[in-house]
Amino acid sequence: MAINLKSILKFKSSDICANTNKPATHGFNQSQFIIMALGNIIGSGIFLASSTVINIAGVFAPIAYFLGGIIMICEVSFITEMSIANPAPGSFKVHAQQIFGRWWGYIIGWMFWTSGVLGMASEVTACALFTRIWFPSIPLWILSLIFAVLVTTINLFDAKGLSRVEFGLASIKIITLVLFIVVGAMMAFGLSIGSASENFSQFAIVFTEPLAGISGILSSMIVVLFAYTGTGIIGLAITETKNPERTVPRSATIISCTVVGLYTISAVLLLALLPRQGLDNTVSPFVSVFSMLNIPFSIDVLNFILLTAALSSLNAQIYSSSRMLLSLAKHNEAPKQIAYQNSKGVPSNAVLLSGFTLLITVFVSYVLPEKVFIYTVSASGVLALINWMSVSATYYFYRSELVKSCPEKLKYKAPGYPYLSWIVFSLILIILASAPLYPDQIPGLWVSSIILILIWLSYLVFHRHHKEKS
């Protein structure tokens, strides 16, 4: 007996096939698009949280980063296909709404924004932690407040000005990772740059106990995937990108391969150079490696670079979060005042609201200065992964409807359809179920669960109000 999907789901061919493809005549070019995306993805997830991943997964940390990268590549290809077919403001939020109905679009939109705010919170905390190396007497919450105000102010400028700032910040951290890989490889192979007592000997355990790290890999995957979750900006920035049909697929490939390669190789070298038991979750392992060098001021220079890296990621996350908030307001799912855009096209009210919520981080930094980073990372990571599951499910039905009703809009095809979407969906579900294996992630799970319940309750109020008005 055939199942009529349209009787179960909420999509209409007219919605999906509507001519919403309005290419931008101005905005990001290919290099700006790549830098903006890399700036959103690369941040404290690798520069600071990698110590947590190594502490959990041990020698299997590079495998965890590689596996997370494969999942990220799949998600990027799904988002790219749907966003090129329908480059609507709000991207995957709009696509999910077209397939599953307004209720899920509402939840996905607010969930993405909340996850982005929590991600911003972790980056603000990382900025404060890096700065505290120089000013240990200044409380963490004061430093967090300074950076929250600074980056919110930067995002009130136009997108072109933002891209110039982001280009500089993102370039610095990419160069830093490349430099670390070169110097770290030389140290690991015993060259005279510094001491590397561990070298690659500890990797022998992988061959003698090949199954010992499965629980460690699963326990670390929330933190690992948090390092990749900035990919949502690829869909959100399409409407502000020139010639997206040509620019985005090629750019997405460059972005994905660059990030996965840098993360995986960096994890290998961190393991080779640093004893696992010596890692401190509040100190960047990259700083620990460069402290082995006998170069004057090398730690200070690297710490400054890591600070700019966290600022870059924070900068780009405020961009993506504010654009999602703008989409919610334009669909009457947020107060209409949030949809206001200034003369430069910046959704200034959305930027201000997103930045204002960082004050919550300031409060948490005051109450729990030693745990605020892992709590915000795990809560943001859980919400982001639920969004990734939504993207996978949406993509499955979206491709089917495009092929049937308007194949001319299918100008880019993600590989592996239809199996890959459900494989990725299942992997993320397993990862979420394994999160309690690392106890410090449990508060994040509770926070994200409470947030989801609150968003659902707010939808019920919104739906009732919308029904009464109509």
N, C-alpha and C positions, 0 to 999 in steps of 0.2 A: 504494500500500500504506500503510494507516494505521499510525502509530507509537503504540504504547501507552506513554504517558509514565510510567505507574506502574511499568512494567518497567525503566525507565531511572533514574528518580528514586526517592526514598526516602519520599515522603509518603504518609500515610494520611488518608482523609477523616475518620475518627474523631478524629485528632489535631487537624486544622485546625478541625473543627466542634465540638470539645469546648466545653462551657460554662465557659470561663475568664473570661468577662466579669463581673468583680466590681467594680462602681463603688465608688470611694472615698467613704466617708462623711465623711472629713476630709482635709485636705491643702491643696494649692495651689488658690487661686481663679484666675479668668482673669487678673487683673492680675499676680498673683504668678507665674503660669506664663509670661506674656509676658516679664516682667522676668528670670526665671531663664534663659529661652532666649536673650534678647538678651545677658545677661551672659556666657553661654557662648560666643556667636558673636563678639561685638565685643570685640576685644582687640588684642594686638600685631600681628595679621595686617594691620590697617589702620594703627594708630598708629605702628608701627616698620617693618614689612616693606614698606609701600607705597613707601619709598625704593628698595628692591631692585627692586620691580616696575617703577617708573618708569625706573630705570637700564637695565633689560633691554628693556622694551617701548616706552620713549619716549612719543611722543604717542598711542600706541595703548593705553596703560595703562587709560584709562577703558573702552575696548572690552573689554579683558581682564576687568575687574571686572564689567562688565555681562554678558558671556558666562558668567563664573563664577556670577553671580547667577541666571541662567536655569537652569543646571544644578542649583544649590542648590534653587531653587523646585520643580523636578521631583522631586528626592530627598525633599524635605519632604512633598510630596503622596503619594509612595509610602509613606513611613514612616507618615504619618497614617492612610491607608486601612487598612493592615495592623494598626496598633496599636489602632485603634478596633474593628476586627473581633475582634481577640484581644489585649487589653491585658495580656499576660503580662510578668512581671518579666524583663528582658533584651531585650524588644522585638525588634528585627530579628535578633538572635542566635538567639532562639527560633524566629522565622519561617523563617530560613534553615535551621535544623536540621530543622524540620518538612518542608521541601521537599527538601533535598539530603542529609539524614542527619546523624547525630550527629557524624561526622568534621568536616563543614564548620561546624556550629554551634560545635564546640570551637575550631576555628581562627579563626572570625570573632570569637568572644567574647574570646579571648586577644589577637587582633590589634587589636581595638578598645581593649582595656585598654592594650596597649603603645603604640598610637598616642596615646591619651589621656595617658599618662605622658610621652611625648615632647613632646606639646603643652604639658603642664604645665611641662616643662623649658624650653621656649622662653619661656613667660610668666614663669617665675622669672628667667630670664636678662634679659628685658625689664625686669622690676622692678629688677634689679641695675644695668642700664645707665642707667635713668632716675635712680636714686639716686646713681650715681657722678658725675653732674653736680655735685651738691652736695659729695660727699666723694670727690674723685678719688684720694686717697691710700689709700683702703680697697680691698683686692683684690676682684675680682669674685666670687670663690668665697665669701668671707665674707658678702657681701651676699646671695648666692644662698641660703646656708645659713639666714640669718635669716628670709628670706621663706618658705622651705620649711617651717620649723618653725611660723611664725606662722599660715599658712593651713591647715595640717594641724590645728592646734589648734582653729581656728574651726569646721572641718567636723565635729568631734566633738560639737558641740551638735545639738539636734534640728532637723528640717527647717524648723519654723516660725521658730526663731531664725535659721537660715541664710538663710531668705528675707528676713528683715528686714535683715540685713547686705547681702545681694545687692541688695535693692531700692535701698538707698542708693548702693552702688558703681556699679551699672548705670545708675541715673538720672544720675549725674554724667557718665559718658562719653557718654551719648546727648545730653545737653544740650551737652556740649563739641563734639560733631560738628555739631550744629545751629548753635551759635554760630560755629564755624569757617566753616561754609557762608555764613552771613550776612555776617560780617566779610570773608571771603575774596572773596565776590562784589563787595562794595563796593570792595575794593582792586583787584580785577581790572578793574573798570570805571572805574578812575582817580579814585575819590573820595579825599579828602585824609586818609584814615586812615593811609596809609603809602605807600611807593613800590612800584610794580609795573611794572618796566621791560619785562618780557616781555609782559604782558597776554595777549591771545589770538592774537598774531601767529604763534607757532610752530605753531599748529594748521593753518596753511596747507599744510604738508607732506602732510597727510592727503589733500588733494584733488589734489596734484600727483603724489604717488607712492602710490596707494592700495594697492599690493600689498607695499610695502617692509616693512610691519610684521608680516606673517604669522608669520615665524620668531620675531620678538620676542614676539608674543602667545603662541605655543606654548611658548616657553622660560620665560615668566613664569607659566604657568597653575598649576604646582604650588604656588607661593607664593600666588597669587591664591586658589586653592581652599582652601588652608590657612586663609585668613581666613574661610571659610564653613563649615568642617568641624565646628563645634560643634553642628550641627543634630541630631546623634544624641540629644541630651538631650530632644528633643521626644517621642521614643518611650519613652525610659527614665523620664521623669517622669509618664507618663500614669497609671500605677498609683497615683501619689500626688497625683492631680488630681481635684477634684470635677467631676461631670457631664462626663466627657471627650467624650461624643458631641456636646454642644453647645459646650463650651469650646474644644476643640483645633482643629477646622477653622477657626473664626473667628480664633483666636489665631495659627495657623500662617500665615494670609494676612497678618495685621498684621505679624508678625515678618519674613516674607520680603520684603514690599514695603519695610518700613522699612530693613532692612539693605542691600538692593540699591540703594535710592535714596541712602542716606547714603554708601555706598562709592563709587558711580560719580560722584556730584557732587563728593565730596571729591577724587577723583583728577583730575577736570577742573581744579579750582581749584589744586591743588598744582602741576600742570603749568603753569598760567597764571602762577603767582607765583614759581616757583623755577626757575633754570636747571638743566637736567638734570645737567650736568657738576659742579655744586656739591653734589650730594646725597651724604651720608655714610650708609652702611648701618647704622652703629652709633648714629646720631642721628636722632630723630624728625623728619620733614619738617615736622610741625606746629609743633614748637619753632622750626624755621628760619623759618617764615612769621611767627610772632608776634614773633620777634626783630626783624623789620622795623618793628614798631610802636614808637613813642616813649612807651610806657606803663611807668612804673616797676614793677619786679617782675613784669612780664607773663610773662617766660620762666619764672621760678620758679613762678608760679601754674599755668601750663599744664603744666609738668613734674610738679607735684604731681597734677594732674588725670589726666595720662597714667599716672602711677604707680598711682593708684586704679583706672584702667581695666584695667591689666594684672593687678592684684590681684583685681578682679572676675572676669575671665576665668579666672584660676588657681583661684579659689574654686569657680566653677561646674564646671570640668573635674575637680577632685578629686571633686565630687559625682557626676558622670556616670561616671567611671572606677570609683569605689568601688561604685556600683550594678551595673555590669556584672560586677565581681568577685564581688559577692554572688550574682548570678544563676548564675555559673559554680560557685560553691560549693554552691548549692542543687541544681544538677544533677549533683553529685558529680564535677565537672570541675576542681575546685580543692580544697585541703584543707578539710575540713568545719569547722575552727575559724574559717575566714574568714566563714562564714555567721552567726556570732554577732552578735546585735543587742542593744544595751543597752536599758534601760528606756524610753528615748525613741524607740526604733525605729531608731536610727542603727547601721549596720553598722560598728562602731568598728574592728574588726580589719581590714576591707577599707580603711577610710580610712587607718589607720596604715600598712598595707603600701603603699598607693598613695603616701602621703607619704614613706615611707622610701626608695622608689626614686628620689626626687628627689636623693638624695645622690650618685647617679651624675652628675647635672648639675653638682653642686658640684665633683666631680673633673674633669669635662671643662672646666669654667670655669677651673680651675686650670691645666690643660695647654694648652688652646686658647682663651684668652679672647676673641680677635678673631673666631673662626669658629664658636663654639658655637651662636650664634643661627641662622644659616643652615643648619647641619648638622642641628639638631634640627627646624627647620621643614620641611626637605625630607624627612627620614626620617618624621616624623609625617604629612606630607601624602601621601606615597606610600601608607602603610598605610591612611590614611583613605579614599583614592580607591579602593583595592582593595575596601574595605568598601562604598563607594558602588556599585561595579560589582555586588557581591553583592546589595545592596538592589534594584537595577534588575532583575536576573535573578530574584530571589526573588519580587518583586512580580508579574512576568509570570505565573508559574505559580500564585501564591497567588490572584490574582483569578480565574483560570480555574477553580480548584477551588472557590472560594467560590460562584461563579455556578452551578456544576453541583451541588454537594452541600448547601450551606446558604446560599442567597441572602439569607435573613433577617438574616444577620450583616453583610451589605454595606451599612452605614448611611451610609458616605461613599465616594464614587467619585472617584479621581484622574482628571484629564482625559487624553485622548490615548491611551487603551489600545486596542490592544496596541503601537502603533508607537513611542510616546514612550519606553517602557522600553528598547527596543533602540537607539534613537537616542542616548539618554543614555549607555548602556553603551558604544557605539562611540566617542562623543566622549571619554569618560574614558580609554579604551584608547589613543586617539591622543595625548592629553595625556601619559600615562605614557611612551609611546614617544618623545615629544619632549623629555623631561626632560633628557637629556644635552646638549642644545643650550646649556645654561647650566652650565659646568664645576663651579661651586661646589655644584651639586645632586648631583654624582656620588657623593661620600662618603655622602650621605643615601640614595641608591639602594642602595649596597652594604650599608649598615647595615640598611635595611628588608628587603633580600633575605636577609641572614643571620638576621634575626629570624624571617622566615617559615619558613626551613628549620628553625630551632630549635623553633618551635611545632609544625611537622609531626613532627619527631622526638619531641617530648614526647608528641604524640598517639599515636604508635606504642607508646610505653612505657605510656601510660595505657590504651590499648585492650587491650594484652596483659595488663596487670594486672587490668583489669575483666573480661576473658574468663576468666582463671584463677579469680577469686573467684566467678564465676557458674557 
